[in-house]
Amino acid sequence: MSKLTGKTIYSVKRRSVTRKSGFKVKSEFKGIRLKFGKAQSVKLNKSQKLNITFDYSNLSDKGWYGFGLYYKSQRPIDLEIINKNGKNYIRNYDYSIWSKCGSIWYSKKSSKNIFINFKNKYYSKDNQIYFYKINGGLITHEFLDINHKLWKTCDYKKHTSNLSTYMPEANFVLKKANININQIIKKSEITIPLKSCNRCMRYLPVNLGKHDNKNLSFSNHCAQCNHSNFGKIQMYNESKFEKLRHGFQLECRYCKKFVVNLPLNPMRTAGQMKEDGQRRRSFELLLQEIYGGSPQILFKTKCKEELPDFIWNKFDKKCFNCKNPISSSKKMFLDHTRPLAMLWPLDETATCLCNSCNAEKSSKFPSEFYNEDKIVKLSEITGIDIMDLKNPTPNIKAVDFIVKNKEWLFKVFLRKKRLQKTKEGKKASDLIIKALNKTFNSIPAGAPFDIVSEYKKYKS
């Protein structure tokens, strides 16, 4: 669940600092900056196809190989990647929004060629496809070296297993593959927004405006971000600032993983590691009270079948997002199609995802993670109306229950023994109010009542 502005008002006290930034920011860093890069374009006539080939035959070094690019189009397109080396990563938003794709794999010998095919989804009109940074080849970086000091305390194999999800940010090409394109690429008047990373100093692509939560090279900071360091961005060499809806992390996704999180996570206390799980379990407990039992158990009683098996079979034993096969329901990650943070239960509308796709989706709403085609398909499989998947709204049934049973919430539920425990200065009942306040504030018609103020009255 995204961070909430003003979160300290929900806490009994602030924790003492346990860790600071893993590595120093480079001295030449001047703050968060935004500039625009020049895109390239290809014009596709109605039935034409665009083929991009990454040819690795000129490379034989042992090491990491990969490819990556950013793209968007004037009209809907279909994308196909043929890659026999490793798992593809595609963050394919709707056309007219910058998207990306890529892959990275370790090879001890020559890699097979990669083929990327773009074609018009509809042949009635011509199309224009825009690109930025089409690149691939032998990749090298200090954090990909097993001998780097980082890996003395971290599991190298575990933390490099999902590297494809960090492409093209991790596309540090040392030796280029031969890149062949069957159409003429020209310079374009279209530009792509680039944000500075305060670690590696690179300028990398982002989406802005109403699409700033369509992540490319940077993760968002929080919903409705008002934090001065994250919620606005200054134009390069100008005093003008751009306001952001969700804010961006200071570091690119690659640096956030390797420079910040991996060195710092081992320093987190047990309480810090458990806080998110504590809040999650509290929400699940609240939903059990609302629905009169665990939705999973209720499903088994009703249908005489385990919910994970039902979802695994319903999604044809594949990850809905990346389409990779999942060997058993035990290997599947059962995703709240609509997030638990919005009070949606884990029931027969759940989605089958693999480990990496589930981690990336996190608590995002479907419209923040899937493109239009996938939302249509997800609606067909889950039975959830398309408009409900597109509009990130809370579970009104659960909200109505809380509104009608407000006294029960404060006097009975939040006073349960397990919710009164304080760990690392954080009380479970306070965390629930923090989360519920965010849920209430996301209701289109507005919060039904000020849950924070009411909570303070009952606490006093």
Buried (B, 14 or more C-beta within 10 A) or exposed (E): BBBBEEBEEBBEEEEEEEEEBBEEEEEEBEEBBBBEBEBBBBBBEEEBEBBBBBBBEEBEBEBBBBBBBBBBBBBBBEBEBEBEBBBBBBBBBBBEBBBBBBBBBBBEEEBBBBBBBBBBEEEEEEBBBBBBBBBBBBBBBEBBBEEBEBBEEBEBEEBBEBBBBBBBBBBBBEBBBBBEBEBEBEEBEBEBBBBBBBBBBBBBBBBBEEBBBBBBBBBBBBBBBEEEEBBBBBEBEEEEEBEBBBBBBBBBBBBBBBBBBBBBBEEBBEBBEBBEEBBBBBBBBBBBBBBEEBBBEBBBEEEEEEBBBBBBEBBEBBBBBBEEEBEEBEEBBBBBBBBBBBBBBBBBBBBBBBBBBBEBBBBBBBBBBBBBEBBEEBBEBBEBEBEBBBEBBBBEEBBEBBBEBBEEBBEEBBEBEEBEEBBBEBBBBBBBBBBBBBBBBBBEEEBBEEBBEBBEEEEE
